[in-house]
Amino acid sequence: MPPDARTGPVVLLGFDAADPDLVERWAREGKLPAMARLMARGTWARTGGAELLFEHAAWSTLLSGVSTARHGFHFFWQPVPGTYGLELKRGRDLGVRPFWANLSGTGRSVLVLDPPDTDPVRGLPGLQVCEWATHSHYPPLALAAEPATAIGEVRGAFGPREQIGERIGASVDEDRAMTERLVARAARKGACVRTLLAKGSYDLVVAVFAEAHTGGHQVWEYRRDANGDGPRPDQGMGDALLRLYRAVDDEIGRIVDELPPTATVFVTTTVGMLSQYPTEELMESFCRRLGYQATPQPAASSGPPPRRSITSVLRGLVPERARNLVSRFLPFHVQARLLSEKFAASTDWSRTTAYAPPGYYTGCLRVNLRGREPNGIVAPGAEYDAVLARLEEDLHALRDADTGAPVIARTVRAREAFGGDVHPALPDLVVFWSEHDRPLERVRHPRAELTQSRHAFHRGSHHTTEGMLVAAGGAVRDRGRVAEVSPLALAPTLLTLLDVAAPLEMTGTPLRDWLAESAVLADTGT
């Protein structure tokens, strides 16, 4: 059933990276009253499954309805298919469109503010602004709007653009100041949405609040209401995480209160959070020390040494640690090229069976597969499966050298998780490390000890593979909590409510059992 004066608009509000355990608990305790009201009068569920294996892809998948198996996005540095190089990838680069792109030509109008990893859809009636007040990116993404005058509209309702990035190693006072800035920013974004709603009529409203994501990472280690006490002393910051969640919840409540009673509201939390530190160096050490990834051997030669470029000579005179520090100040395209070249040159591919591309927290292992990699040596079929089995056995043998506890929570084979063919950039094996609230510096295997130094991105929090979806309002049944759903279901469900057919690339099934009978009848044409 299309939205009209009788049914009201379709509204999607993003509660970016709000942990579903905390949302459920704090809603139940009355600390998040807006979420509690929506849950009490609608239908809600956890989101999960293969589409949340890679948190970097969560928003791209959710807003497009296109599976990760097709678009291949899983980390901002990822392999270039057909090579051993790397490339910078973000949601904007995938060639997938947000679901509201399917409203083109329907006359539907949209109000879209800060959907992550998307560009505005040209030619749609209404207002679209991306990257006004979002979770931090490196390098920062450019502000984009449709039409161009939408920037002035948002500036008038919100104030100046405000991107607030995480600060690794910040002091308590700096963390406290950032919390206050984020709480205030959430209030401004909520006021902006309400102001723009009051000035126009829209069939679809999409607005995403990023404060629980950026701020959640920043204050996670002070928490009192997560999984026990955080590793940092409270110092008056124990309730900072709740304050951030409450700030977003307050704005969700105010927006919902100003919508017509027949409006249909969806709130999604994308992914949750947990305690973890980067394990990138351990992942590479695992591959090299256990013989999967071979280091190049010096070439023997009886002739004169090959000529070296001036750049390579100068590079050899500077210690690697200093070179890495200097490279951070180079233009980003130069950094990208240097990283890709260094990665490709660091391995003897003729003797490598499996290797670890960059990945701060979640490990991504690739088999050097014949026919896929340029110098692949592992045959598809039984040999490929045997390499994966050995990798899994060795990973699950890893123990924390200090406590003796297992350090691998689970491993997932991508082809089994997604079923059938997957994008060639995706890893073969996804490795999830156990939750830990201190850096893992030494890890033991029966055949080797793996060590790592302090990572440059020394942050003690990462993401879970679960989110949350809540729906309430005119076109939604009152069913309470139901079974877990895939993020792929959201986009086709919202298109159903807008009376627009989902394109073939959306492989998810609309949540028809969440919807009122009138909406389902309209969708099926009966």
Secondary structure as UniProt FT lines:
FT   TURN            5..7
FT   STRAND          10..15
FT   TURN            16..17
FT   HELIX           20..28
FT   TURN            29..30
FT   HELIX           33..41
FT   STRAND          43..47
FT   HELIX           50..52
FT   HELIX           55..57
FT   HELIX           58..64
FT   HELIX           68..71
FT   STRAND          77..79
FT   TURN            81..82
FT   STRAND          86..88
FT   HELIX           91..93
FT   HELIX           99..103
FT   TURN            104..107
FT   STRAND          110..113
FT   TURN            116..117
FT   TURN            122..123
FT   STRAND          126..130
FT   STRAND          144..146
FT   TURN            148..149
FT   HELIX           150..158
FT   TURN            168..169
FT   HELIX           172..199
FT   STRAND          204..209
FT   HELIX           211..219
FT   HELIX           220..222
FT   TURN            235..236
FT   TURN            238..239
FT   HELIX           240..257
FT   TURN            261..262
FT   STRAND          264..268
FT   STRAND          273..275
FT   HELIX           280..289
FT   TURN            290..291
FT   HELIX           310..317
FT   HELIX           320..327
FT   TURN            328..329
FT   HELIX           332..345
FT   HELIX           349..351
FT   STRAND          354..355
FT   STRAND          363..367
FT   STRAND          369..370
FT   TURN            371..372
FT   TURN            374..375
FT   TURN            380..381
FT   HELIX           382..396
FT   STRAND          399..400
FT   TURN            401..403
FT   STRAND          408..413
FT   HELIX           414..418
FT   TURN            424..425
FT   STRAND          429..433
FT   STRAND          442..445
FT   TURN            446..447
FT   STRAND          448..451
FT   STRAND          461..463
FT   STRAND          467..473
FT   TURN            474..475
FT   STRAND          480..481
FT   HELIX           487..489
FT   HELIX           490..497
FT   TURN            498..499
FT   TURN            504..505
FT   HELIX           512..514
FT   HELIX           517..524
//
